[in-house]
Amino acid sequence: MNDPDHTVIRPAGPDDLPELTEVVHHFVRRGRLLPRTVVELEDLLPTGFVAVHAERIVGFAALEIYSPKLAEVRSLAVTEDMQGHGIGRRLVDECVALARRRNILEVMAVTSSDEFFRSCGFDFTLPGEKKALFIQTRETH
């Protein structure tokens, strides 16, 4: 059995790219994450975090910073065998902590797992009842 207490969350580095790409692409193939090229994931490394268990990467998340006011938690993925142990929450917490250190006002997440993000403190509205609204401009990614 996997012991999540021995899972380390640390900043992502260039050497992590091949393994974290496979973790993310696994969920892309299952339709759970939007496609990300290796170049896009490489661009997220400076603000990304990996979860490492038994010397293998079992999770990834990054904070994409759009402006001093807004950032997004991107490409959150935790391998199926390690889900349900708080690793995803720890990755999100690292992203939010980075946003706080960078003095970013708001962090958003575009997700189909809204219950998970709500459990991490996210909500559908911001103070003053501000909401994010979207329009899709094409069918495919």
Legacy VTK file of the C-alpha trace (Angstrom):
# vtk DataFile Version 3.0
C-alpha trace
ASCII
DATASET POLYDATA
POINTS 141 float
0.000 0.000 0.000
1.194 3.526 -0.747
1.955 5.662 2.271
1.134 9.273 1.331
3.005 10.482 4.432
6.203 9.687 2.549
5.193 11.809 -0.452
7.285 14.945 -0.893
5.947 18.053 -2.626
8.749 20.097 -4.158
9.310 22.630 -6.939
9.416 21.083 -10.403
12.686 21.131 -12.301
13.844 20.476 -15.867
14.823 16.882 -15.060
11.204 16.191 -14.032
9.763 17.116 -17.421
9.642 13.649 -19.068
8.003 11.958 -16.075
5.546 14.740 -15.233
4.595 14.988 -18.915
3.575 11.324 -18.854
1.495 11.867 -15.687
-0.311 14.833 -17.257
-0.748 13.183 -20.666
-2.318 10.127 -19.016
-5.183 12.370 -17.869
-5.309 14.183 -21.217
-5.828 10.823 -22.972
-8.703 10.073 -20.572
-10.306 13.454 -21.269
-9.762 14.701 -17.707
-7.270 17.475 -18.584
-6.922 19.815 -21.518
-4.062 18.924 -23.853
-0.684 20.430 -22.979
2.331 20.271 -25.226
5.723 19.472 -23.773
6.693 23.100 -24.474
3.659 24.356 -22.516
4.548 22.110 -19.579
8.171 23.227 -19.785
6.988 26.846 -19.561
5.109 25.960 -16.351
8.168 24.434 -14.619
9.270 27.661 -12.861
5.891 27.853 -11.082
5.179 24.119 -10.963
5.315 21.533 -8.205
5.696 17.766 -8.275
4.635 15.147 -5.765
7.306 12.457 -5.411
6.663 9.088 -3.799
9.104 6.166 -3.785
11.340 8.059 -6.221
8.628 8.503 -8.849
6.510 11.511 -9.729
2.922 10.838 -8.702
1.499 14.326 -9.133
1.931 17.728 -10.712
0.341 21.169 -10.594
1.474 24.604 -11.680
0.478 28.191 -11.108
0.170 30.083 -14.371
0.533 33.764 -13.589
-1.405 36.033 -15.935
-0.945 39.359 -14.116
-0.392 40.728 -10.604
-4.144 40.319 -10.144
-4.788 36.827 -11.543
-3.242 33.356 -11.715
-4.610 29.885 -12.444
-3.916 26.432 -11.033
-3.038 24.433 -14.160
-2.615 20.783 -15.070
-3.359 19.317 -11.644
-2.849 15.565 -11.908
-2.311 12.822 -9.330
-1.800 9.208 -10.395
-4.815 6.995 -9.680
-2.937 4.863 -7.155
-2.182 7.955 -5.052
-5.535 9.737 -5.266
-7.588 10.227 -2.130
-4.602 10.828 0.142
-4.465 14.638 0.091
-1.704 14.939 -2.495
-3.829 17.008 -4.873
-4.739 19.348 -2.039
-1.082 19.709 -1.088
-0.188 20.578 -4.691
-2.987 23.172 -4.828
-1.855 24.576 -1.469
1.670 25.038 -2.861
0.288 26.905 -5.867
-1.843 29.170 -3.657
1.116 29.776 -1.325
3.227 30.813 -4.322
0.478 33.224 -5.396
0.481 34.718 -1.900
4.277 35.090 -1.941
3.998 36.827 -5.324
1.181 39.029 -3.942
-1.306 37.871 -6.589
-4.844 38.938 -5.783
-6.902 36.034 -7.164
-6.264 32.403 -8.114
-8.736 30.516 -10.282
-9.157 26.934 -11.426
-10.989 25.755 -14.529
-12.130 22.260 -13.615
-14.693 19.525 -13.899
-13.936 18.632 -10.256
-15.532 21.622 -8.590
-16.165 19.760 -5.311
-12.439 19.116 -4.945
-11.527 22.768 -5.519
-14.304 23.946 -3.212
-12.761 21.716 -0.510
-9.500 23.605 -1.127
-11.189 26.948 -0.422
-12.175 27.944 -3.965
-15.684 29.200 -4.665
-17.819 30.188 -7.633
-17.913 33.822 -6.613
-15.488 36.364 -5.235
-16.271 39.152 -2.774
-18.751 41.527 -4.346
-20.390 38.598 -6.192
-17.841 38.700 -9.046
-18.020 35.588 -11.261
-15.961 34.273 -14.163
-17.956 33.631 -17.322
-16.723 31.762 -20.392
-17.563 31.345 -24.059
-16.108 28.591 -26.231
-14.998 29.835 -29.651
-14.305 26.441 -31.251
-15.153 22.786 -30.724
-11.669 21.303 -30.371
-8.519 22.215 -28.469
LINES 1 142
141 0 1 2 3 4 5 6 7 8 9 10 11 12 13 14 15 16 17 18 19 20 21 22 23 24 25 26 27 28 29 30 31 32 33 34 35 36 37 38 39 40 41 42 43 44 45 46 47 48 49 50 51 52 53 54 55 56 57 58 59 60 61 62 63 64 65 66 67 68 69 70 71 72 73 74 75 76 77 78 79 80 81 82 83 84 85 86 87 88 89 90 91 92 93 94 95 96 97 98 99 100 101 102 103 104 105 106 107 108 109 110 111 112 113 114 115 116 117 118 119 120 121 122 123 124 125 126 127 128 129 130 131 132 133 134 135 136 137 138 139 140
